[in-house]
C-alpha cells in the first residue's frame, strides 16, 4: 500500500477534546503513565496561553474522520486544549510521544517541541512563538511532458528526525504553520518519488513560499503504454515452473509486489484471492512478486514457513492460489535524482518503492498502470482491459 495514502488512518485513533487537568493530577485509571504528557504553554512574555490546541501529531487533508481540528482545518491526534493556566495533558495510547505540537489559531502562535528520552516525566514548559505559514507546490516536468499530473501527494515536515506534521493534497500543494526553526520537507506522491528540501524559518517571518519543488516521476508512470519489463533475478517459484511475461501474451497480467514481512500485504491478500477467483476464468493471470527484506527467502518452503501463522489466521487456512516469483533483496538506485533505493533491480525497473503494489499488463504485454487491490480497486479499468482483444 502506498505509505502516504493511508498516513492519516494508521496513526493513533482519534480522541475527543477534554478540559486539561491540573499539572499534578494523576492519570485516569487504566492509562499508562509513561504515555501521558503534561504540557504548560507560555508566550514570549511568560504568560499562560489558554485555548491552544496541543497534540503529538497534526495533519491537513486526507480521509475525513472525527479527529478534533481547529478553525483552519488542521486535525490533531492525541488532542487536548490548554486551560486558563496554559496546561494541557495528552495521552498517546500507542506509546510515549516523542514530539509535541501546539497552535493557537487566533493569536497565530505555534510551537514544535522535540522530546528527549525521559523528558515526558513531569510538566514540560513550552514557549509558543509567532507562527509562519510555510507553503509550496509540487511539479514534475517529465509528467507534464506526457500530459500527466500529480494526482495525490503527501508532504511530511520533519524536525530532529521526527515527523510532527503532514499535509495531504489532491492539488499537489502543501502548507504548514510552524514557529521559527530548521526543518526538512519530505514530499512524495502517487506518481512521483520522494524529494527532500531543507528550510529555515527566521524569527519574525510570517509567510515563506518555497515555490515549486521538482518531483522525479516513478518509472511505472513512464512505462504506461510500453512493453512490460521481463521478470528477472527470480531465484525460485511457488506454485509454478518458471514463467516469462512474453509467454502470457493474450492474457491480462497483474503483478503484485509484496512481502511476508509487510502487514498490509498479507492483510490484503484475501482481497487478491477474491479478485483472482472472480476474474481468472476471464483471462486474468496473477503473479505475486515476493521481495524479501534482509532475510533470504529463496525457496517455497522458506516462504511457507514464514506464512504459516497468517495462513492459519488471516487467510482462514487458504494458501496462495497463483504463482509467486521469489526475488532476493538487492538494493539498487531508482535513478540518480531519487534518494531512496529500490529493493531489487526488478522493483527499480517498475518504479516500485513501496509494497503492496500492483502492476496491470494488457493482453499485448503493455503496461496499463498501477493497480492496488486493497484501496478502492478500479475494477472498471480491470474489466475494460479484460474485454480488450
N, C-alpha and C positions, 0 to 999 in steps of 0.2 A: 504494500500500500504506500502511495506517496506520503512521505512523512509530514509534509506540510498540510496536506489536505485534511488531516484529522487532528491537527495540533491542538485545537480548542476543545475537542471532545475527549481526548485522552489525558488531559490534565486533571487535577483534583476535581471531585464532584462539587457542585456549587453549594455554598452555604448562604443562609439568609442573614441580612444585617441585623445586628442587635446592639443595644447600648453597651458601651465599653465598661467593664468593671473597674473598681479602684485598683491601683497598681499592686496592692498587697492581697487582693482577692485570690483565693485558691482556685485552681482549675475545677471545672464541674466534674462530678463523679463519672468515672469511665474514661475521661480524657487523659491521654498520655502527657505528662507534664513536659517531657522533652520536645513535644510538638507544639507547645503553646509559647507564643512570644508576646510580651507586653511592651508596647511602644509608647513613648511620650514625645509629642511633636511640638516644636517651638519654632517661632520665626526668627529672623536675624537679630531682632531686639531682645530675644529671650522670652517672649510672651507665648503662652499656650495657644495652640491653634485648635479650634473647635470645628467640627463638621468636615474634616478631611477624610477622604477615602484611603484606607490602608489595606494592603494585601501583600502576598508574596509573588504575584504574577498578574499582569494585566494584558488585555488584548483588544483589538478593534477589528471588526469584521468577523468572518467565519460563520459557522452554523448558528442560527438563532436558538437561544436557550434561556433559561431563567436565571442566569448569572446576574448578580447585582451589578448595576452600572451607574455611571454619572450622566449628567445632562448632555454631554458631548458624544455619548455612545460608547465610551470606554467601559469594558467589563472587567470585573475583578474576581479573583478566586481566593478562597480563604479570607473572606471580606469582613471588614469592620469599619466603623465610623468613629472618629475621635470625639470624646466628650468635652465638657467645659474645661477640664484640666489638661486637655490635649492628649489624653490617654486612650489607647485602643488596644485590644487584645485579639490576635488572630490565632486560629488553630488549624494547622495543616495535618489532616488525618493520614497523609502519606509519608510523613517524616518531618524532621526538623527543617524549617525554612532556611535557605542559605542566602536569601536576599529579601529586603523589604522595600516596597514602593509606597509612596503616598502622594496624593494630589488633592488640592483644594481648587475646585473649578473656578469659583467666583473671584478668589483672591489671586488666581493664576500662580500658585505656588506648587512646587514639586520636590520630591526627594527620592533618591535611589540609594539604598544603604546595603553594601555587601557585608554579610555577617561572617565573622571568623569562627573557627571551631570553638564551641562553648560560649559564644557571645550571647546566645539567646537566653542564658540564665539571668534572672533579674530584669530590671527595666532598662530598655535601650532608648536613649535620648537621641533624637534625630532633628537636625535643623533643616527646615524647608526653605527653599530659595526661589526667587523669581524664575518661572519656567520659560523655556524656549520651545517654540514649535519647530520641530525638525522634520523636514518633508522632502520628497523627491518622487521620481518615477523611474520605471524600468523599461528599457527599449532593447531591441535586437535588430540590427541592420540586416543580418542574414535572414531572419524570418520575414522581415518586411519585403525583402527582395523576392520572396516566394509568396507574397500576398498573405502572409500569416501574421498573427499577433500573439502576444502573451495573454492567454485567456484567464489564467488563475495564477496568483503569486502569493508568497508569504515572505515577510521581511522580519527577521529577528534582530532585536537590539541586545548586544552583549556588553557586559561590564565585568572586569576582573574574572573572565572565564565563566560568567553566569548569564542566564537569559531572563531578565526581568520583564521584558515587553515584547510583544509581537503584533504584527498588523497584516491581516489577510485582505486581499482585494481581487476583484474581477476586472479592474480597470488598470492594473499594473501601476498602482500608486501606493504610497505609504506616508504615514505621519506619526510622530511621537511627541509627547510633552515631557521634557527632561530638564533637570537642573544643570548648571554648568558642570562640565566634566569631559572625560575622554571615553569614547565608545567605539565599538565595532558593529557595523551593519552587515548582516548576512542576508542576502536576498536569493530566492530560488523560486521556481515555478513549474507549472505543468509541462511546458515546452522547453524550458531552459535549465541549465546547470546553475549551481550556486556561484555568486560573486560576492566578494567582501570589500568593504570600504571602511577605513578608519576616519573618525571625525572627532574634532574637539569643539565643544561649545564653550565660548568665552563668557565670563560673568557680564551681565547686562544685555546679552544678546537675546532678543525676543522672538526672532524668526531666523531660520537658517535653511536656505534652499540648496539641497545637494544636487539639483538639476537631474539630468538623465544619466542613469547608470547602465552602461552597455552590458548585456547579458549574453553569454555563449549558448547557442541553441543545442538541444540534445540531438544526437545522431539519429534517433528514432524519427524525429520530425523530418529531418532532411532525407530520410530513406523513403518516405511515403511516395508510392508510385514506382519505386525502383525494385529490382530483384532483391529478395531477402538474402542476407549473408548466409552461407552454408554453415551448418553446425560444425564446430571444431573443438579440438582438445577434449573430447569426451573420453573419459577413462573407463567407463562401464555403463551398461544399460540395465534398467529394471523393467521387467515385463516385455522385453523385446530384444531382437537382434539389432545390430547397428542399422540406423536409419539415416538416409540423406534426404534433405528437403527436395532435391531435384527429382527424387523418386516419388514424391507426393503430388506432382502436378496433376491437376484435375480435382484435387481435394482442397478444402479450406482448412488451414492450419492455425491453431492457437498455441503459440509458445508461451509457457508460464514459467517465469523465472522465480525461484523460491528457495527456501532452506528450512531444514528441520528445526533450526535454532530460532526461527522467526515466528513469534506468536501470531501475528496477523496472517502469516502464510498458512500455518496449519489450522488456524481458526476458520479461514475462509475456504479451506479445501472441500468441505461438503457442498458448498455452492458450486465449486468447479465440477464435482461429481455429478450434481444435478444437471449442469449445463451439458456435460458430456452425454449423460443418459438421454437428454431431450433431443440433441441435435446430431448425435453420432450417425444415425441412420440417414441423415440428410447430407452427409458428406463432410462433417466436421471431424478433424483429427486433432486431438490434444496431445501435446508433448510437454511434459514437465522438464525444466532445466534446473537441476538441483545444484546450487553452488554452495560449497561448504564454507565454513568460517573459522579457519585455523585448524580444525580437526579434519584430517584427511578421510573423507568418505568416498572410497573408490571401489565399492562393491555393493550389490544389492543387500547382502547380509548385514553389512555395517549400517546401511540406511535403515533397514527393517528394525535393527536393534534400537536405533535412536527414536524410531517412530512407534515403538511398542506401546508406550503409555498413551499417546494421543489417539492412536488407532483404537485402543480399548475404550477410551472415554469420549473424546470429541467426535470421533468418526463412527462410534457405535459398532465397532468391530469390523468395519469395512476397510478393505485395502484399496490402494490406488488402482483404478481400472485401466489406466492408459500408460503408454511408455514414459519412462523417466530417464533422461540423459544426465549422467553424473559428471560434473566438472569440478576439478580441484582448484581451490583458490590460488590465483597467481596474479597479483595486483599489477596493473599497467595503467598508464595515463589515458584519459579520455581524449584530450587534446591539449596543446601547450598552454592555453589560456584558462584551463579548468584546474582548480586547486585539488579537488578530490581525485582519487584514482578509482578505476574500475576493478571489480573483484577478479575478473579474468578477461582474456582477450575477446571472448565471445560477448560478454557484457559490454565491453568497450565498443565493439562493432555495432551493437544495437543501441548504445547510449543508455543502458540500464544502470541507474545509480542508486536505486532502492528496490527492495522486494517487499511484497509480491508485485510483479509487473508482468503484464501480458502483452504479446505482440500478435496482431491478427494478420494473416497472409492469405491472399486470394488464390483462386484456382490456377492462375497463371504464375504463381510464385512471387507475386509482388507484395510489398508491404502496404497494408491498408492503414495501419496506425496502431497506437496503443489501445489495449482493451483490458479494463480492470473488472474482474468478476465480482468483487465484494462491495463495490461502491457504485450503486445505481448503474449496473452494466447496460451499455447501449445495445439492447437486443435488436433495435431497428437496423443498426449498421451490420450486425452479425447476420441477421436474416436476409438483408439485401445482398450481402456478399455470398451467402449460400445459394441465392437464386440466380446469381450471375453464372453464365456458362464459360 
